Amino acid sequence: MLLVSTEQCKSGIFHMQPNKRDTKLDGYRIRAFENISPRACFDKCIRRPRCHSYNYNRQILRCELNYQPTYLSPNDFLNEVGFNYVEVNHNRGDHMYDTCLENPCKFGEICEETKDGGVFCVKEQEEIDGDDCTNLKKINPKYESGIYTTYPSKTEEGFRVFCNMMNGGWTVIQRRIDGRVNFNRNWVEYENGFGDLQNEFWLGNKYINILTSKGSFILRVELVQSNGMTYYAEYSTFVVSDASFNYALTVYGYSGNAGNYMSHNNGRYFSTYDRDNDNYGSVNCAASFNGWWHGTCSNSFLNDDFSDGLQWGSNYFQTSQMMIQRTM
């Protein structure tokens, strides 16, 4: 570890002229920090190669780091009193501002300062990420499939997801492979998510809502039969509403070879055995087939008990994976 004195890390007179006042860049956030000084916010940004700019509010001491848009448009900015927008790239390499310029970190790591004035290294992909797997792949095409922490614009702390980085980057929202995880869960469990991101899981309705609430997404369902035959269904539009609308589903625009067996679910509320939101009178479809967007039940039952098989139309499958990709 390279030790840097507190005086050395705080040397120089710090004054940054905002590029825009009472304005913030929206939709390109890496992550946010609360209760930090203007200098600390600047340092957080300049020590990260991916950080192009930051939004800072002196009244509430809030710092929002941004990655660089491919094309910066006036529509990317919001008028918000108290926030200043600052770009940092022209300060890189200046010892007065880039206080950890001589850090010992390897490529792909970030220099962070300890309270005693020393520095340590954090792997970039573990500490800081984009708002979904598609944008992550755009930020760094070398990223491989695995677990990442995403920071969508509606969250402060972010949440962990499994990214399938093939073909542009997909955020996986459901996976069934061997039945080790029980999918007969209540409303709160389906809302918050359950299982193991490396194996079987449901990401959580509130997180699927957060991911799909801004921008446009496609859904891809991948299915494998016991004989190894593979099928897929893609939907060009996929949105899950928030809790006040019972996580209602919007899904349409089918293509694929598996059959259009989610058309019945379009516009349906999510149901669980303890929250019956289906359209089947006194019948609670989720009590028999587990949590799903049931109407008069469904033509797809990918969250059903594994022993019953994963049904899609009239066919049964051994594994399933549902994943979403941002299109804009």
NUKOL-583480 format. One record per residue (C-alpha): residue in three letters; residue number from 1; x, y, z negated. Coordinates in nm, 3 decimals, always signed. Each point is the difference from the previous one (the first is absolute). Layout:
N
<r:Ala | k:NUM | px:X | py:Y | pz:Z>;
...
***
This chain:
328
<r:Met | k:1 | px:+0.000 | py:+0.000 | pz:+0.000>;
<r:Leu | k:2 | px:+0.128 | py:+0.341 | pz:+0.093>;
<r:Leu | k:3 | px:-0.043 | py:+0.246 | pz:-0.285>;
<r:Val | k:4 | px:-0.101 | py:+0.352 | pz:+0.086>;
<r:Ser | k:5 | px:-0.014 | py:+0.270 | pz:-0.266>;
<r:Thr | k:6 | px:-0.324 | py:+0.178 | pz:-0.079>;
<r:Glu | k:7 | px:+0.163 | py:+0.330 | pz:+0.092>;
<r:Gln | k:8 | px:+0.112 | py:-0.140 | pz:+0.334>;
<r:Cys | k:9 | px:-0.346 | py:-0.134 | pz:+0.083>;
<r:Lys | k:10 | px:-0.163 | py:+0.332 | pz:-0.092>;
<r:Ser | k:11 | px:+0.260 | py:+0.229 | pz:+0.152>;
<r:Gly | k:12 | px:-0.098 | py:+0.283 | pz:+0.227>;
<r:Ile | k:13 | px:-0.285 | py:+0.243 | pz:-0.010>;
<r:Phe | k:14 | px:-0.317 | py:-0.177 | pz:+0.104>;
<r:His | k:15 | px:-0.237 | py:+0.199 | pz:+0.211>;
<r:Met | k:16 | px:-0.198 | py:-0.145 | pz:+0.287>;
<r:Gln | k:17 | px:-0.201 | py:+0.213 | pz:+0.238>;
<r:Pro | k:18 | px:-0.319 | py:-0.192 | pz:+0.084>;
<r:Asn | k:19 | px:-0.071 | py:-0.070 | pz:+0.364>;
<r:Lys | k:20 | px:-0.369 | py:+0.051 | pz:-0.077>;
<r:Arg | k:21 | px:-0.177 | py:+0.144 | pz:-0.306>;
<r:Asp | k:22 | px:-0.333 | py:-0.119 | pz:-0.141>;
<r:Thr | k:23 | px:+0.029 | py:-0.289 | pz:+0.244>;
<r:Lys | k:24 | px:+0.083 | py:-0.370 | pz:-0.013>;
<r:Leu | k:25 | px:+0.081 | py:-0.266 | pz:+0.258>;
<r:Asp | k:26 | px:-0.269 | py:-0.268 | pz:-0.013>;
<r:Gly | k:27 | px:+0.008 | py:-0.366 | pz:+0.100>;
<r:Tyr | k:28 | px:+0.375 | py:-0.066 | pz:-0.004>;
<r:Arg | k:29 | px:+0.063 | py:-0.049 | pz:-0.369>;
<r:Ile | k:30 | px:+0.274 | py:-0.230 | pz:-0.121>;
<r:Arg | k:31 | px:-0.091 | py:+0.036 | pz:-0.366>;
<r:Ala | k:32 | px:-0.087 | py:+0.258 | pz:-0.265>;
<r:Phe | k:33 | px:+0.151 | py:+0.108 | pz:-0.332>;
<r:Glu | k:34 | px:-0.162 | py:+0.186 | pz:-0.288>;
<r:Asn | k:35 | px:+0.147 | py:+0.244 | pz:-0.253>;
<r:Ile | k:36 | px:+0.333 | py:+0.061 | pz:+0.170>;
<r:Ser | k:37 | px:+0.180 | py:+0.326 | pz:+0.075>;
<r:Pro | k:38 | px:+0.042 | py:+0.157 | pz:+0.345>;
<r:Arg | k:39 | px:+0.366 | py:-0.104 | pz:+0.000>;
<r:Ala | k:40 | px:-0.084 | py:-0.356 | pz:-0.096>;
<r:Cys | k:41 | px:-0.254 | py:-0.017 | pz:+0.281>;
<r:Phe | k:42 | px:+0.259 | py:+0.123 | pz:+0.250>;
<r:Asp | k:43 | px:+0.249 | py:-0.257 | pz:-0.129>;
<r:Lys | k:44 | px:-0.254 | py:-0.282 | pz:+0.032>;
<r:Cys | k:45 | px:-0.039 | py:+0.088 | pz:+0.367>;
<r:Ile | k:46 | px:+0.353 | py:+0.074 | pz:+0.110>;
<r:Arg | k:47 | px:+0.134 | py:-0.322 | pz:-0.153>;
<r:Arg | k:48 | px:-0.232 | py:-0.206 | pz:+0.217>;
<r:Pro | k:49 | px:+0.096 | py:-0.024 | pz:+0.368>;
<r:Arg | k:50 | px:-0.365 | py:-0.049 | pz:+0.094>;
<r:Cys | k:51 | px:-0.121 | py:+0.314 | pz:-0.178>;
<r:His | k:52 | px:-0.046 | py:+0.282 | pz:+0.248>;
<r:Ser | k:53 | px:-0.188 | py:+0.248 | pz:-0.222>;
<r:Tyr | k:54 | px:-0.196 | py:+0.041 | pz:-0.321>;
<r:Asn | k:55 | px:-0.309 | py:+0.173 | pz:-0.136>;
<r:Tyr | k:56 | px:+0.048 | py:+0.161 | pz:-0.341>;
<r:Asn | k:57 | px:-0.249 | py:+0.167 | pz:-0.234>;
<r:Arg | k:58 | px:+0.161 | py:+0.212 | pz:-0.273>;
<r:Gln | k:59 | px:-0.323 | py:+0.032 | pz:-0.198>;
<r:Ile | k:60 | px:-0.052 | py:-0.373 | pz:-0.052>;
<r:Leu | k:61 | px:+0.364 | py:-0.108 | pz:+0.059>;
<r:Arg | k:62 | px:-0.102 | py:-0.247 | pz:+0.267>;
<r:Cys | k:63 | px:+0.247 | py:-0.122 | pz:+0.264>;
<r:Glu | k:64 | px:-0.103 | py:-0.185 | pz:+0.318>;
<r:Leu | k:65 | px:+0.270 | py:-0.140 | pz:+0.229>;
<r:Asn | k:66 | px:-0.069 | py:-0.031 | pz:+0.372>;
<r:Tyr | k:67 | px:+0.156 | py:-0.200 | pz:+0.279>;
<r:Gln | k:68 | px:+0.045 | py:+0.164 | pz:+0.341>;
<r:Pro | k:69 | px:-0.297 | py:-0.015 | pz:+0.237>;
<r:Thr | k:70 | px:+0.074 | py:-0.110 | pz:+0.356>;
<r:Tyr | k:71 | px:-0.174 | py:+0.315 | pz:+0.119>;
<r:Leu | k:72 | px:-0.067 | py:+0.279 | pz:-0.249>;
<r:Ser | k:73 | px:-0.333 | py:+0.168 | pz:+0.073>;
<r:Pro | k:74 | px:-0.176 | py:+0.295 | pz:-0.169>;
<r:Asn | k:75 | px:-0.281 | py:-0.247 | pz:-0.071>;
<r:Asp | k:76 | px:+0.237 | py:-0.190 | pz:-0.231>;
<r:Phe | k:77 | px:-0.006 | py:+0.286 | pz:-0.253>;
<r:Leu | k:78 | px:-0.261 | py:+0.081 | pz:-0.262>;
<r:Asn | k:79 | px:-0.056 | py:+0.342 | pz:-0.156>;
<r:Glu | k:80 | px:+0.033 | py:-0.062 | pz:-0.373>;
<r:Val | k:81 | px:+0.068 | py:+0.283 | pz:-0.245>;
<r:Gly | k:82 | px:+0.302 | py:-0.059 | pz:-0.224>;
<r:Phe | k:83 | px:+0.184 | py:-0.240 | pz:+0.231>;
<r:Asn | k:84 | px:+0.312 | py:+0.095 | pz:+0.193>;
<r:Tyr | k:85 | px:+0.131 | py:-0.206 | pz:+0.292>;
<r:Val | k:86 | px:+0.381 | py:-0.031 | pz:+0.025>;
<r:Glu | k:87 | px:+0.216 | py:-0.178 | pz:+0.259>;
<r:Val | k:88 | px:+0.341 | py:-0.125 | pz:-0.117>;
<r:Asn | k:89 | px:+0.193 | py:-0.141 | pz:+0.296>;
<r:His | k:90 | px:+0.197 | py:+0.322 | pz:+0.058>;
<r:Asn | k:91 | px:+0.137 | py:-0.031 | pz:-0.358>;
<r:Arg | k:92 | px:+0.137 | py:-0.352 | pz:+0.039>;
<r:Gly | k:93 | px:+0.377 | py:-0.018 | pz:-0.035>;
<r:Asp | k:94 | px:+0.023 | py:+0.325 | pz:-0.198>;
<r:His | k:95 | px:+0.163 | py:-0.072 | pz:-0.338>;
<r:Met | k:96 | px:-0.186 | py:+0.289 | pz:-0.161>;
<r:Tyr | k:97 | px:-0.334 | py:-0.164 | pz:+0.074>;
<r:Asp | k:98 | px:+0.073 | py:-0.367 | pz:+0.070>;
<r:Thr | k:99 | px:+0.116 | py:-0.074 | pz:-0.355>;
<r:Cys | k:100 | px:+0.056 | py:-0.373 | pz:+0.046>;
<r:Leu | k:101 | px:+0.176 | py:+0.033 | pz:+0.335>;
<r:Glu | k:102 | px:+0.300 | py:-0.199 | pz:-0.122>;
<r:Asn | k:103 | px:-0.206 | py:-0.287 | pz:-0.141>;
<r:Pro | k:104 | px:+0.120 | py:-0.365 | pz:+0.022>;
<r:Cys | k:105 | px:-0.325 | py:-0.140 | pz:+0.139>;
<r:Lys | k:106 | px:-0.016 | py:-0.235 | pz:+0.297>;
<r:Phe | k:107 | px:-0.207 | py:+0.050 | pz:+0.311>;
<r:Gly | k:108 | px:-0.371 | py:-0.037 | pz:-0.081>;
<r:Glu | k:109 | px:+0.046 | py:+0.113 | pz:-0.361>;
<r:Ile | k:110 | px:-0.089 | py:+0.324 | pz:-0.178>;
<r:Cys | k:111 | px:+0.209 | py:+0.195 | pz:-0.249>;
<r:Glu | k:112 | px:-0.183 | py:+0.071 | pz:-0.327>;
<r:Glu | k:113 | px:+0.126 | py:+0.197 | pz:-0.298>;
<r:Thr | k:114 | px:-0.002 | py:-0.125 | pz:-0.359>;
<r:Lys | k:115 | px:-0.070 | py:+0.226 | pz:-0.298>;
<r:Asp | k:116 | px:+0.370 | py:+0.006 | pz:-0.092>;
<r:Gly | k:117 | px:+0.098 | py:+0.130 | pz:+0.343>;
<r:Gly | k:118 | px:+0.106 | py:-0.329 | pz:+0.157>;
<r:Val | k:119 | px:-0.146 | py:-0.151 | pz:+0.314>;
<r:Phe | k:120 | px:-0.133 | py:-0.340 | pz:+0.096>;
<r:Cys | k:121 | px:-0.126 | py:-0.157 | pz:+0.320>;
<r:Val | k:122 | px:-0.353 | py:-0.117 | pz:+0.081>;
<r:Lys | k:123 | px:-0.090 | py:-0.204 | pz:+0.307>;
<r:Glu | k:124 | px:-0.212 | py:+0.224 | pz:+0.218>;
<r:Gln | k:125 | px:-0.267 | py:-0.252 | pz:+0.098>;
<r:Glu | k:126 | px:-0.057 | py:-0.103 | pz:-0.363>;
<r:Glu | k:127 | px:-0.030 | py:+0.353 | pz:-0.134>;
<r:Ile | k:128 | px:-0.179 | py:+0.189 | pz:+0.270>;
<r:Asp | k:129 | px:-0.228 | py:-0.095 | pz:+0.285>;
<r:Gly | k:130 | px:-0.262 | py:+0.125 | pz:+0.245>;
<r:Asp | k:131 | px:-0.376 | py:-0.008 | pz:-0.032>;
<r:Asp | k:132 | px:-0.055 | py:-0.335 | pz:+0.176>;
<r:Cys | k:133 | px:+0.198 | py:-0.273 | pz:+0.174>;
<r:Thr | k:134 | px:-0.053 | py:+0.146 | pz:+0.349>;
<r:Asn | k:135 | px:+0.159 | py:+0.331 | pz:-0.097>;
<r:Leu | k:136 | px:+0.276 | py:-0.183 | pz:-0.186>;
<r:Lys | k:137 | px:+0.093 | py:-0.181 | pz:+0.319>;
<r:Lys | k:138 | px:+0.005 | py:+0.331 | pz:+0.188>;
<r:Ile | k:139 | px:+0.224 | py:+0.156 | pz:-0.265>;
<r:Asn | k:140 | px:+0.245 | py:-0.291 | pz:+0.010>;
<r:Pro | k:141 | px:-0.036 | py:-0.253 | pz:+0.284>;
<r:Lys | k:142 | px:+0.250 | py:-0.227 | pz:-0.178>;
<r:Tyr | k:143 | px:-0.238 | py:-0.073 | pz:-0.287>;
<r:Glu | k:144 | px:-0.084 | py:-0.371 | pz:-0.024>;
<r:Ser | k:145 | px:-0.317 | py:-0.168 | pz:-0.127>;
<r:Gly | k:146 | px:-0.032 | py:+0.005 | pz:-0.378>;
<r:Ile | k:147 | px:-0.137 | py:+0.189 | pz:-0.299>;
<r:Tyr | k:148 | px:+0.019 | py:+0.380 | pz:+0.002>;
<r:Thr | k:149 | px:-0.137 | py:+0.281 | pz:-0.214>;
<r:Thr | k:150 | px:-0.221 | py:+0.234 | pz:+0.201>;
<r:Tyr | k:151 | px:-0.100 | py:+0.354 | pz:-0.092>;
<r:Pro | k:152 | px:-0.326 | py:+0.092 | pz:+0.178>;
<r:Ser | k:153 | px:-0.106 | py:+0.363 | pz:-0.035>;
<r:Lys | k:154 | px:-0.273 | py:-0.082 | pz:-0.256>;
<r:Thr | k:155 | px:+0.239 | py:-0.164 | pz:-0.248>;
<r:Glu | k:156 | px:+0.268 | py:+0.130 | pz:-0.233>;
<r:Glu | k:157 | px:+0.183 | py:-0.315 | pz:-0.103>;
<r:Gly | k:158 | px:-0.052 | py:-0.205 | pz:+0.313>;
<r:Phe | k:159 | px:-0.075 | py:-0.373 | pz:+0.015>;
<r:Arg | k:160 | px:+0.168 | py:-0.313 | pz:+0.127>;
<r:Val | k:161 | px:-0.102 | py:-0.171 | pz:+0.323>;
<r:Phe | k:162 | px:+0.129 | py:-0.277 | pz:+0.222>;
<r:Cys | k:163 | px:+0.109 | py:+0.131 | pz:+0.339>;
<r:Asn | k:164 | px:+0.007 | py:-0.222 | pz:+0.305>;
<r:Met | k:165 | px:+0.249 | py:+0.197 | pz:+0.207>;
<r:Met | k:166 | px:-0.066 | py:-0.177 | pz:+0.329>;
<r:Asn | k:167 | px:-0.139 | py:+0.200 | pz:+0.291>;
<r:Gly | k:168 | px:+0.003 | py:+0.343 | pz:-0.158>;
<r:Gly | k:169 | px:-0.064 | py:-0.077 | pz:-0.367>;
<r:Trp | k:170 | px:-0.317 | py:-0.135 | pz:-0.165>;
<r:Thr | k:171 | px:-0.128 | py:+0.035 | pz:-0.358>;
<r:Val | k:172 | px:-0.130 | py:-0.339 | pz:-0.113>;
<r:Ile | k:173 | px:-0.325 | py:+0.024 | pz:-0.200>;
<r:Gln | k:174 | px:-0.085 | py:-0.371 | pz:-0.040>;
<r:Arg | k:175 | px:+0.181 | py:-0.333 | pz:+0.028>;
<r:Arg | k:176 | px:-0.110 | py:-0.360 | pz:-0.062>;
<r:Ile | k:177 | px:+0.247 | py:-0.284 | pz:+0.046>;
<r:Asp | k:178 | px:-0.042 | py:-0.279 | pz:-0.254>;
<r:Gly | k:179 | px:-0.277 | py:+0.076 | pz:-0.249>;
<r:Arg | k:180 | px:+0.229 | py:+0.072 | pz:-0.295>;
<r:Val | k:181 | px:-0.182 | py:+0.327 | pz:-0.075>;
<r:Asn | k:182 | px:-0.363 | py:+0.001 | pz:-0.115>;
<r:Phe | k:183 | px:-0.210 | py:+0.237 | pz:+0.216>;
<r:Asn | k:184 | px:-0.316 | py:-0.043 | pz:-0.210>;
<r:Arg | k:185 | px:+0.052 | py:+0.340 | pz:-0.166>;
<r:Asn | k:186 | px:-0.219 | py:+0.276 | pz:-0.139>;
<r:Trp | k:187 | px:-0.053 | py:+0.352 | pz:+0.130>;
<r:Val | k:188 | px:+0.283 | py:+0.160 | pz:-0.196>;
<r:Glu | k:189 | px:+0.249 | py:-0.264 | pz:+0.108>;
<r:Tyr | k:190 | px:-0.088 | py:+0.042 | pz:+0.368>;
<r:Glu | k:191 | px:+0.018 | py:+0.376 | pz:-0.050>;
<r:Asn | k:192 | px:+0.350 | py:-0.006 | pz:-0.153>;
<r:Gly | k:193 | px:+0.140 | py:-0.296 | pz:+0.190>;
<r:Phe | k:194 | px:+0.141 | py:-0.332 | pz:-0.115>;
<r:Gly | k:195 | px:+0.243 | py:-0.276 | pz:+0.093>;
<r:Asp | k:196 | px:+0.363 | py:-0.003 | pz:+0.111>;
<r:Leu | k:197 | px:+0.110 | py:+0.226 | pz:+0.288>;
<r:Gln | k:198 | px:+0.251 | py:-0.263 | pz:+0.110>;
<r:Asn | k:199 | px:-0.267 | py:-0.269 | pz:+0.017>;
<r:Glu | k:200 | px:-0.379 | py:+0.023 | pz:-0.037>;
<r:Phe | k:201 | px:-0.168 | py:+0.328 | pz:-0.093>;
<r:Trp | k:202 | px:-0.272 | py:+0.259 | pz:+0.047>;
<r:Leu | k:203 | px:+0.155 | py:+0.348 | pz:+0.012>;
<r:Gly | k:204 | px:-0.294 | py:+0.171 | pz:-0.172>;
<r:Asn | k:205 | px:-0.297 | py:+0.192 | pz:+0.137>;
<r:Lys | k:206 | px:+0.107 | py:+0.331 | pz:-0.152>;
<r:Tyr | k:207 | px:+0.340 | py:-0.029 | pz:+0.169>;
<r:Ile | k:208 | px:-0.149 | py:-0.104 | pz:+0.334>;
<r:Asn | k:209 | px:-0.224 | py:+0.307 | pz:-0.027>;
<r:Ile | k:210 | px:+0.297 | py:+0.227 | pz:-0.075>;
<r:Leu | k:211 | px:+0.194 | py:-0.138 | pz:+0.296>;
<r:Thr | k:212 | px:-0.284 | py:+0.030 | pz:+0.253>;
<r:Ser | k:213 | px:-0.146 | py:+0.331 | pz:-0.121>;
<r:Lys | k:214 | px:+0.242 | py:+0.209 | pz:+0.206>;
<r:Gly | k:215 | px:+0.083 | py:-0.070 | pz:+0.362>;
<r:Ser | k:216 | px:-0.120 | py:-0.289 | pz:+0.216>;
<r:Phe | k:217 | px:+0.069 | py:-0.370 | pz:-0.053>;
<r:Ile | k:218 | px:-0.044 | py:-0.327 | pz:+0.183>;
<r:Leu | k:219 | px:-0.061 | py:-0.330 | pz:-0.176>;
<r:Arg | k:220 | px:+0.165 | py:-0.324 | pz:+0.108>;
<r:Val | k:221 | px:-0.117 | py:-0.335 | pz:-0.138>;
<r:Glu | k:222 | px:+0.237 | py:-0.292 | pz:+0.057>;
<r:Leu | k:223 | px:-0.129 | py:-0.355 | pz:-0.048>;
<r:Val | k:224 | px:+0.177 | py:-0.337 | pz:+0.015>;
<r:Gln | k:225 | px:-0.170 | py:-0.341 | pz:+0.016>;
<r:Ser | k:226 | px:+0.134 | py:-0.316 | pz:-0.162>;
<r:Asn | k:227 | px:+0.130 | py:-0.118 | pz:+0.340>;
<r:Gly | k:228 | px:+0.209 | py:+0.317 | pz:+0.034>;
<r:Met | k:229 | px:-0.222 | py:+0.171 | pz:+0.257>;
<r:Thr | k:230 | px:-0.001 | py:+0.379 | pz:-0.049>;
<r:Tyr | k:231 | px:-0.279 | py:+0.249 | pz:+0.062>;
<r:Tyr | k:232 | px:-0.043 | py:+0.371 | pz:-0.053>;
<r:Ala | k:233 | px:-0.263 | py:+0.272 | pz:-0.007>;
<r:Glu | k:234 | px:+0.078 | py:+0.369 | pz:+0.030>;
<r:Tyr | k:235 | px:-0.234 | py:+0.290 | pz:-0.071>;
<r:Ser | k:236 | px:+0.093 | py:+0.343 | pz:+0.132>;
<r:Thr | k:237 | px:-0.175 | py:+0.178 | pz:-0.288>;
<r:Phe | k:238 | px:+0.026 | py:-0.102 | pz:-0.365>;
<r:Val | k:239 | px:-0.095 | py:+0.221 | pz:-0.297>;
<r:Val | k:240 | px:-0.095 | py:-0.084 | pz:-0.359>;
<r:Ser | k:241 | px:-0.196 | py:+0.269 | pz:-0.189>;
<r:Asp | k:242 | px:+0.057 | py:+0.088 | pz:-0.365>;
<r:Ala | k:243 | px:-0.163 | py:-0.137 | pz:-0.316>;
<r:Ser | k:244 | px:-0.292 | py:+0.244 | pz:+0.016>;
<r:Phe | k:245 | px:-0.107 | py:-0.179 | pz:+0.321>;
<r:Asn | k:246 | px:+0.079 | py:-0.348 | pz:-0.139>;
<r:Tyr | k:247 | px:+0.304 | py:-0.027 | pz:+0.229>;
<r:Ala | k:248 | px:-0.221 | py:-0.018 | pz:+0.310>;
<r:Leu | k:249 | px:+0.168 | py:-0.137 | pz:+0.312>;
<r:Thr | k:250 | px:+0.023 | py:+0.155 | pz:+0.344>;
<r:Val | k:251 | px:+0.138 | py:-0.248 | pz:+0.252>;
<r:Tyr | k:252 | px:-0.048 | py:-0.021 | pz:+0.377>;
<r:Gly | k:253 | px:+0.183 | py:-0.019 | pz:+0.333>;
<r:Tyr | k:254 | px:+0.071 | py:-0.375 | pz:+0.014>;
<r:Ser | k:255 | px:+0.263 | py:-0.171 | pz:+0.214>;
<r:Gly | k:256 | px:+0.173 | py:-0.335 | pz:-0.040>;
<r:Asn | k:257 | px:-0.058 | py:-0.376 | pz:+0.032>;
<r:Ala | k:258 | px:-0.153 | py:-0.080 | pz:-0.340>;
<r:Gly | k:259 | px:-0.348 | py:+0.141 | pz:+0.065>;
<r:Asn | k:260 | px:-0.172 | py:+0.316 | pz:-0.122>;
<r:Tyr | k:261 | px:-0.114 | py:-0.126 | pz:-0.339>;
<r:Met | k:262 | px:+0.034 | py:+0.322 | pz:-0.200>;
<r:Ser | k:263 | px:-0.261 | py:+0.192 | pz:+0.199>;
<r:His | k:264 | px:-0.259 | py:-0.107 | pz:-0.258>;
<r:Asn | k:265 | px:+0.210 | py:+0.168 | pz:-0.272>;
<r:Asn | k:266 | px:+0.007 | py:+0.343 | pz:+0.162>;
<r:Gly | k:267 | px:-0.173 | py:+0.252 | pz:-0.228>;
<r:Arg | k:268 | px:-0.034 | py:-0.247 | pz:-0.290>;
<r:Tyr | k:269 | px:+0.086 | py:+0.072 | pz:-0.360>;
<r:Phe | k:270 | px:+0.251 | py:-0.218 | pz:-0.184>;
<r:Ser | k:271 | px:-0.153 | py:-0.258 | pz:-0.234>;
<r:Thr | k:272 | px:+0.129 | py:-0.219 | pz:-0.281>;
<r:Tyr | k:273 | px:-0.173 | py:-0.254 | pz:-0.224>;
<r:Asp | k:274 | px:-0.059 | py:+0.272 | pz:-0.261>;
<r:Arg | k:275 | px:-0.090 | py:+0.281 | pz:+0.246>;
<r:Asp | k:276 | px:-0.258 | py:-0.110 | pz:+0.258>;
<r:Asn | k:277 | px:-0.005 | py:+0.258 | pz:+0.283>;
<r:Asp | k:278 | px:-0.103 | py:-0.229 | pz:+0.287>;
<r:Asn | k:279 | px:-0.323 | py:+0.011 | pz:+0.204>;
<r:Tyr | k:280 | px:-0.125 | py:-0.348 | pz:-0.080>;
<r:Gly | k:281 | px:-0.279 | py:+0.069 | pz:-0.247>;
<r:Ser | k:282 | px:+0.044 | py:-0.192 | pz:-0.323>;
<r:Val | k:283 | px:+0.293 | py:-0.202 | pz:+0.142>;
<r:Asn | k:284 | px:+0.348 | py:+0.109 | pz:-0.110>;
<r:Cys | k:285 | px:+0.226 | py:-0.115 | pz:+0.281>;
<r:Ala | k:286 | px:+0.318 | py:+0.077 | pz:-0.197>;
<r:Ala | k:287 | px:-0.104 | py:-0.247 | pz:-0.270>;
<r:Ser | k:288 | px:+0.040 | py:-0.275 | pz:+0.260>;
<r:Phe | k:289 | px:+0.268 | py:+0.141 | pz:+0.231>;
<r:Asn | k:290 | px:+0.199 | py:+0.244 | pz:-0.220>;
<r:Gly | k:291 | px:+0.065 | py:+0.371 | pz:+0.055>;
<r:Trp | k:292 | px:-0.062 | py:+0.129 | pz:+0.353>;
<r:Trp | k:293 | px:-0.202 | py:+0.249 | pz:+0.205>;
<r:His | k:294 | px:-0.312 | py:-0.216 | pz:-0.001>;
<r:Gly | k:295 | px:-0.325 | py:+0.087 | pz:+0.178>;
<r:Thr | k:296 | px:-0.226 | py:-0.303 | pz:+0.027>;
<r:Cys | k:297 | px:+0.320 | py:-0.169 | pz:-0.111>;
<r:Ser | k:298 | px:+0.249 | py:-0.006 | pz:+0.289>;
<r:Asn | k:299 | px:+0.147 | py:-0.170 | pz:+0.306>;
<r:Ser | k:300 | px:+0.348 | py:+0.021 | pz:-0.154>;
<r:Phe | k:301 | px:+0.100 | py:-0.132 | pz:-0.342>;
<r:Leu | k:302 | px:+0.373 | py:+0.057 | pz:-0.038>;
<r:Asn | k:303 | px:-0.019 | py:+0.052 | pz:-0.378>;
<r:Asp | k:304 | px:-0.205 | py:-0.316 | pz:-0.063>;
<r:Asp | k:305 | px:+0.132 | py:-0.276 | pz:-0.228>;
<r:Phe | k:306 | px:+0.298 | py:-0.157 | pz:+0.174>;
<r:Ser | k:307 | px:-0.141 | py:-0.350 | pz:-0.044>;
<r:Asp | k:308 | px:-0.297 | py:+0.100 | pz:+0.216>;
<r:Gly | k:309 | px:+0.228 | py:+0.113 | pz:+0.282>;
<r:Leu | k:310 | px:+0.047 | py:+0.348 | pz:+0.142>;
<r:Gln | k:311 | px:-0.295 | py:+0.039 | pz:+0.234>;
<r:Trp | k:312 | px:-0.006 | py:+0.226 | pz:+0.305>;
<r:Gly | k:313 | px:-0.310 | py:-0.058 | pz:+0.205>;
<r:Ser | k:314 | px:-0.051 | py:-0.376 | pz:+0.023>;
<r:Asn | k:315 | px:+0.372 | py:-0.077 | pz:-0.033>;
<r:Tyr | k:316 | px:+0.207 | py:-0.065 | pz:-0.310>;
<r:Phe | k:317 | px:+0.360 | py:+0.106 | pz:-0.050>;
<r:Gln | k:318 | px:+0.288 | py:-0.090 | pz:-0.228>;
<r:Thr | k:319 | px:+0.149 | py:+0.350 | pz:-0.036>;
<r:Ser | k:320 | px:-0.112 | py:+0.357 | pz:+0.052>;
<r:Gln | k:321 | px:+0.165 | py:+0.340 | pz:+0.001>;
<r:Met | k:322 | px:-0.170 | py:+0.339 | pz:+0.030>;
<r:Met | k:323 | px:+0.216 | py:+0.303 | pz:+0.074>;
<r:Ile | k:324 | px:-0.046 | py:+0.358 | pz:+0.115>;
<r:Gln | k:325 | px:+0.206 | py:+0.232 | pz:+0.218>;
<r:Arg | k:326 | px:-0.020 | py:+0.377 | pz:+0.035>;
<r:Thr | k:327 | px:-0.074 | py:+0.126 | pz:+0.350>;
<r:Met | k:328 | px:+0.009 | py:+0.373 | pz:-0.078>;
***
